[in-house]
Amino acid sequence: MRERRLDPVTGLWTTFTNVPPDRAAAEDSSCPLCPAQLGIASYEVVVLEDPHPPLEPSPPPTSTDSTDFYAVAAARGAAEIVAHGDQHDATLKTLGVDALERAIHVWADRYADLGGREEIGYTLVHATVGEEAGATLAHPHSRVDGYPEIPPRPLRELEWARRHLERTGRCVHCDVVRNERRGGTRIVHQDASFLAFVPFAARAPYEVHVISQRHAASLLDLTNLERRALSEILHRVLSAYDELFGRPLPYVLGIHQAPTDDGQWLDVSHLHVELVPPNRGPSELRRSYAPELEAGVLVNSGVPERSAEELRTALAAA
């Protein structure tokens, strides 16, 4: 079964698919992203169609009929895998700044291509790194998913930003940048183009956001120099993670940028990268609790200012 069903209670879509992401690849003894399996000698970056996509451009017909109460839709969209180099045991951090810069160029290209398709309204670039964060495929890779509509969390973020703009006349993310620079206690690192900081209301102890210092709606708005700067500051944050924990830290990465449907959100879209490790401390994973899962009430045992100070110290030692 591969289809989308609308929850009549919450108004949210759930995608049903036969194969969870990465499962088939994980069950295979040979890595599907290594050069031998791809039939090439070596590569720096390669984009592949997901062999088991949750969403695809021409999905099969739904196996369930819609009713007046229960809505069913085809799993239409896109799902791609970006493999970052042919070194199976590498990470985005160990691959270095040049590889991260290549990744940013590819992510921007896929954002533009997928976003230009009629069936796609939002393009999400994301990566799950490390088994503890949920990754089942060790080879360094990221994913680019194209959704028919804006997913719930980005939509809530955009709607809140719209209210802030209507109330103050300003972009809420620009205000965040201004306030973080004024205080400085939650800043991990900054340069002329980007700011890396632990959010004031962080969901996890070592969550870090990397945000454009100027109002840029998407990766497409960045100059080549700014893309290089983004790769450098991402590498610095990942280096701080590994230095602080003394090992490669698992994390989830997500790039939030403008929806690609009709441009109505451009004035409140502000490019930022979210990095969320599951760890509470060097030896303790962050578990999910009932208030988080059932009510969306987040619980964080860390203190953002203290986490930022620890990461700054680790970055200085990295």
Backbone torsions as a table, in degrees:
resi	resn	phi	psi	omega
1	MET	NA	132.0	173.5
2	ARG	-140.8	107.8	-178.4
3	GLU	-163.7	169.9	177.1
4	ARG	-114.8	137.9	179.1
5	ARG	-124.9	136.7	-179.3
6	LEU	-92.7	123.4	177.6
7	ASP	-72.8	117.3	-177.9
8	PRO	-69.7	-13.5	-179.2
9	VAL	-88.7	-43.1	-176.3
10	THR	-101.7	-19.1	-176.0
11	GLY	76.8	15.3	-178.3
12	LEU	-104.6	145.5	178.7
13	TRP	-86.9	141.1	171.2
14	THR	-117.5	131.6	177.4
15	THR	-96.3	130.0	177.7
16	PHE	-108.6	130.0	-179.3
17	THR	-141.5	153.1	-177.2
18	ASN	-71.4	-31.5	-173.4
19	VAL	-124.7	118.2	175.5
20	PRO	-60.5	153.2	179.9
21	PRO	-54.0	132.7	174.1
22	ASP	74.7	-7.2	-172.5
23	ARG	-63.9	-46.2	-178.3
24	ALA	-62.3	-39.5	179.2
25	ALA	-66.1	-38.3	-177.6
26	ALA	-69.5	-32.2	-177.8
27	GLU	-77.9	-16.3	178.9
28	ASP	-82.2	136.7	-177.4
29	SER	-70.2	-20.5	179.0
30	SER	-107.3	138.4	-177.1
31	CYS	-71.9	126.6	-177.7
32	PRO	-73.2	-9.3	-178.6
33	LEU	-103.8	-3.1	176.2
34	CYS	-75.9	150.8	-174.5
35	PRO	-52.5	-40.6	-177.5
36	ALA	-60.2	-39.5	-179.7
37	GLN	-74.1	-26.2	178.6
38	LEU	-86.8	-10.0	179.0
39	GLY	76.3	27.8	178.1
40	ILE	-130.5	160.3	-176.9
41	ALA	-73.8	-44.7	-178.9
42	SER	-165.5	166.7	177.4
43	TYR	-161.3	159.8	175.4
44	GLU	-97.8	-39.3	176.2
45	VAL	-157.9	143.0	179.2
46	VAL	-145.7	141.9	179.4
47	VAL	-108.7	128.9	-177.3
48	LEU	-126.7	145.8	169.0
49	GLU	-68.2	136.2	176.3
50	ASP	-62.8	123.7	-179.1
51	PRO	-68.6	-19.6	178.3
52	HIS	-130.2	66.2	-171.4
53	PRO	-73.8	138.4	172.1
54	PRO	-69.4	-30.5	178.2
55	LEU	-132.3	144.3	-179.1
56	GLU	-148.3	158.3	-175.7
57	PRO	-61.1	-38.5	-179.2
58	SER	-125.5	75.6	-175.4
59	PRO	-72.3	156.9	174.9
60	PRO	-67.8	160.5	178.1
61	PRO	-59.3	151.1	178.8
62	THR	-68.4	149.2	178.8
63	SER	-89.6	-5.0	-178.6
64	THR	-125.2	138.9	179.1
65	ASP	-88.0	142.9	173.7
66	SER	-70.7	150.0	173.5
67	THR	-124.4	179.8	177.8
68	ASP	-63.0	-24.7	-176.2
69	PHE	-103.6	-40.6	-177.1
70	TYR	-107.0	116.1	-179.4
71	ALA	-94.0	134.7	178.4
72	VAL	-126.9	139.3	179.3
73	ALA	-137.2	155.4	175.7
74	ALA	-65.7	149.3	-178.3
75	ALA	-80.9	68.2	-175.5
76	ARG	-90.4	136.5	179.3
77	GLY	162.1	-139.8	179.4
78	ALA	-156.5	152.3	177.4
79	ALA	-149.9	119.4	-178.4
80	GLU	-127.0	153.2	174.6
81	ILE	-112.9	132.0	174.7
82	VAL	-109.7	113.5	178.3
83	ALA	-91.7	126.8	-173.0
84	HIS	-101.5	79.0	176.6
85	GLY	90.8	163.6	-173.8
86	ASP	-95.6	6.1	178.8
87	GLN	-86.7	110.5	-173.0
88	HIS	-62.6	-36.0	-174.7
89	ASP	-96.0	10.0	-180.0
90	ALA	-81.3	170.5	172.3
91	THR	-132.0	169.4	177.2
92	LEU	-59.2	-31.1	179.4
93	LYS	-74.0	-48.2	-176.6
94	THR	-71.7	-23.6	176.3
95	LEU	-66.2	-26.7	173.3
96	GLY	97.1	176.0	-174.1
97	VAL	-63.9	-40.2	-178.4
98	ASP	-61.7	-42.0	179.3
99	ALA	-66.5	-38.5	176.6
100	LEU	-64.4	-39.2	177.5
101	GLU	-63.7	-42.3	176.3
102	ARG	-60.4	-40.9	179.1
103	ALA	-60.2	-42.9	-179.2
104	ILE	-62.9	-41.9	177.3
105	HIS	-62.2	-42.4	179.8
106	VAL	-67.1	-43.9	179.0
107	TRP	-59.4	-41.2	178.6
108	ALA	-64.0	-41.4	179.5
109	ASP	-63.8	-44.2	-179.1
110	ARG	-70.1	-35.1	175.2
111	TYR	-58.9	-45.2	-178.9
112	ALA	-68.6	-43.0	-176.7
113	ASP	-68.0	-51.3	-178.6
114	LEU	-66.6	-39.0	-179.2
115	GLY	-65.2	-22.6	178.8
116	GLY	-80.6	-5.8	-179.9
117	ARG	-83.4	141.1	-173.7
118	GLU	-61.0	-33.5	-174.2
119	GLU	-83.1	-1.9	-174.5
120	ILE	-115.4	128.4	179.2
121	GLY	-111.7	-14.6	-179.9
122	TYR	-151.2	134.2	179.7
123	THR	-115.8	123.0	-179.6
124	LEU	-113.3	121.5	170.8
125	VAL	-94.0	127.6	-178.6
126	HIS	-151.7	161.5	178.1
127	ALA	-148.5	140.3	171.9
128	THR	-114.9	116.5	-172.1
129	VAL	-115.7	122.8	178.1
130	GLY	95.4	138.8	-177.5
131	GLU	-60.8	-35.3	-178.2
132	GLU	-67.1	-23.7	177.6
133	ALA	-87.4	-8.3	178.1
134	GLY	116.0	-1.1	179.8
135	ALA	-71.3	136.9	177.0
136	THR	-114.4	1.6	177.5
137	LEU	-124.4	118.4	-171.4
138	ALA	-77.1	-30.3	-176.1
139	HIS	-58.7	135.4	-178.2
140	PRO	-59.9	120.6	-178.2
141	HIS	-158.0	163.1	173.0
142	SER	-134.0	176.1	-179.0
143	ARG	-130.6	150.5	174.3
144	VAL	-128.1	115.8	-178.1
145	ASP	-112.7	137.2	175.5
146	GLY	-109.9	120.3	-176.7
147	TYR	-104.6	149.9	178.0
148	PRO	-71.2	-20.5	176.1
149	GLU	-142.8	171.4	-179.7
150	ILE	-70.9	126.1	178.7
151	PRO	-62.3	160.5	-171.2
152	PRO	-55.3	-48.1	-175.3
153	ARG	-68.6	-48.2	175.0
154	PRO	-59.0	-35.8	179.8
155	LEU	-65.1	-43.4	178.3
156	ARG	-62.6	-39.7	178.1
157	GLU	-60.8	-44.1	-179.1
158	LEU	-68.2	-41.4	-180.0
159	GLU	-65.0	-38.9	177.8
160	TRP	-66.8	-39.1	177.6
161	ALA	-64.4	-36.6	177.6
162	ARG	-63.3	-43.9	178.9
163	ARG	-63.0	-40.0	178.7
164	HIS	-63.3	-41.7	179.8
165	LEU	-64.6	-42.8	-179.5
166	GLU	-66.3	-32.2	-177.7
167	ARG	-81.0	-37.0	-171.9
168	THR	-116.7	-18.9	-175.5
169	GLY	81.2	10.3	-176.3
170	ARG	-127.1	157.3	173.7
171	CYS	-75.0	130.7	-177.8
172	VAL	-64.9	-34.6	-179.9
173	HIS	-70.7	-36.5	174.6
174	CYS	-63.2	-37.0	176.1
175	ASP	-66.8	-37.2	176.0
176	VAL	-61.2	-46.7	179.2
177	VAL	-58.0	-45.5	-178.2
178	ARG	-62.7	-44.3	-178.0
179	ASN	-71.6	-37.8	178.1
180	GLU	-66.2	-38.9	178.8
181	ARG	-68.2	-31.8	-179.7
182	ARG	-69.0	-42.6	-179.0
183	GLY	-83.8	-53.2	175.4
184	GLY	83.9	-12.5	-173.8
185	THR	-72.3	-21.6	-179.0
186	ARG	-103.1	1.6	-179.8
187	ILE	-77.1	131.9	174.6
188	VAL	-93.5	-44.1	178.4
189	HIS	-163.2	153.4	175.5
190	GLN	-150.8	156.2	171.7
191	ASP	-139.9	-166.3	-175.6
192	ALA	-67.9	-21.7	-173.7
193	SER	-108.8	-31.0	-172.5
194	PHE	-137.0	155.2	178.4
195	LEU	-126.1	128.4	175.1
196	ALA	-110.4	125.2	-175.8
197	PHE	-150.6	157.0	171.0
198	VAL	-85.1	121.3	-175.6
199	PRO	-59.5	149.5	-179.8
200	PHE	-56.2	-40.0	178.8
201	ALA	-116.1	54.2	-175.8
202	ALA	-57.0	142.3	178.4
203	ARG	-78.8	-25.4	-178.0
204	ALA	-138.2	155.3	-173.9
205	PRO	-53.9	-38.5	-174.8
206	TYR	-116.3	28.0	173.3
207	GLU	-63.4	136.1	177.9
208	VAL	-132.1	135.1	172.0
209	HIS	-108.4	137.0	174.6
210	VAL	-114.0	115.9	-170.5
211	ILE	-125.9	145.5	176.1
212	SER	-66.5	133.0	-179.5
213	GLN	-70.6	-28.1	174.0
214	ARG	-102.8	166.8	-177.6
215	HIS	-78.0	100.4	175.8
216	ALA	-121.7	127.1	-173.2
217	ALA	-78.8	-28.7	-176.5
218	SER	-156.1	175.7	176.1
219	LEU	-59.3	-28.2	-179.3
220	LEU	-66.8	-21.6	-179.3
221	ASP	-82.9	-9.5	-177.8
222	LEU	-82.9	140.8	171.0
223	THR	-74.4	169.5	177.3
224	ASN	-62.6	-35.8	177.4
225	LEU	-65.5	-38.4	179.4
226	GLU	-70.6	-35.4	176.0
227	ARG	-63.8	-39.3	175.7
228	ARG	-63.4	-42.7	179.6
229	ALA	-63.1	-38.1	178.3
230	LEU	-64.5	-41.4	178.5
231	SER	-63.7	-37.7	-178.9
232	GLU	-68.5	-42.9	-177.5
233	ILE	-74.0	-33.4	174.0
234	LEU	-62.7	-40.9	179.0
235	HIS	-64.1	-37.4	178.9
236	ARG	-65.5	-42.8	179.7
237	VAL	-64.9	-44.5	179.2
238	LEU	-64.5	-34.1	175.8
239	SER	-66.2	-39.4	177.7
240	ALA	-63.9	-41.6	176.6
241	TYR	-55.7	-52.3	-175.1
242	ASP	-66.8	-35.8	179.3
243	GLU	-68.5	-41.4	-177.9
244	LEU	-65.5	-38.8	-175.3
245	PHE	-98.1	-8.4	177.6
246	GLY	71.4	19.1	179.5
247	ARG	-167.6	165.7	176.1
248	PRO	-61.0	121.2	-175.6
249	LEU	-88.2	130.1	174.1
250	PRO	-70.3	150.3	-179.8
251	TYR	-164.5	163.3	171.5
252	VAL	-112.9	131.8	179.5
253	LEU	-114.6	136.2	175.9
254	GLY	-141.3	136.0	179.7
255	ILE	-105.5	118.4	179.8
256	HIS	-99.1	121.7	179.6
257	GLN	-148.0	-179.2	-171.3
258	ALA	-62.6	140.4	169.5
259	PRO	-58.7	158.8	-171.2
260	THR	-112.9	16.0	-174.2
261	ASP	-85.6	-66.8	-172.3
262	ASP	-132.6	5.2	175.4
263	GLY	81.6	2.4	-176.3
264	GLN	-69.3	-15.9	-177.3
265	TRP	-104.7	5.3	-174.0
266	LEU	-59.6	-38.6	-175.0
267	ASP	-71.3	-16.9	179.3
268	VAL	-115.5	6.2	177.3
269	SER	-92.3	129.7	-177.4
270	HIS	-138.0	116.3	-175.0
271	LEU	-56.8	127.6	171.6
272	HIS	-153.4	150.8	178.9
273	VAL	-109.7	130.6	178.8
274	GLU	-107.7	129.8	177.0
275	LEU	-119.3	120.8	-175.6
276	VAL	-129.1	100.2	173.8
277	PRO	-77.4	151.9	178.8
278	PRO	-84.4	-1.6	-172.6
279	ASN	-84.9	137.5	168.2
280	ARG	-85.2	-31.6	-180.0
281	GLY	-158.0	-176.9	-176.6
282	PRO	-55.3	-27.8	-176.3
283	SER	-127.6	12.5	-175.6
284	GLU	-128.3	119.6	176.7
285	LEU	-76.5	150.2	175.4
286	ARG	-83.9	116.1	179.2
287	ARG	-94.5	158.5	176.3
288	SER	-89.3	141.0	-178.7
289	TYR	-117.4	161.4	-175.8
290	ALA	-52.6	-45.2	179.5
291	PRO	-58.6	-31.5	178.3
292	GLU	-74.5	-46.9	-175.1
293	LEU	-71.7	-39.7	-171.8
294	GLU	-96.4	-31.0	-176.0
295	ALA	-116.5	-9.3	-176.3
296	GLY	71.8	19.1	177.4
297	VAL	-91.1	112.7	-173.5
298	LEU	-82.4	141.4	178.7
299	VAL	-123.8	123.7	-176.9
300	ASN	-129.1	120.3	-177.8
301	SER	-83.9	-5.3	-179.3
302	GLY	-93.2	170.7	175.1
303	VAL	-116.7	118.1	-174.2
304	PRO	-51.4	-43.8	-178.6
305	GLU	-64.7	-39.0	179.1
306	ARG	-70.1	-39.4	178.3
307	SER	-62.6	-42.7	179.3
308	ALA	-63.2	-40.5	178.0
309	GLU	-62.9	-42.1	177.6
310	GLU	-62.6	-41.0	-179.2
311	LEU	-69.9	-36.8	176.5
312	ARG	-61.9	-43.6	178.6
313	THR	-63.2	-42.3	179.7
314	ALA	-66.0	-38.7	179.9
315	LEU	-64.7	-38.3	178.4
316	ALA	-64.5	-28.1	-179.0
317	ALA	-90.2	-14.8	-174.7
318	ALA	-70.9	NA	NA
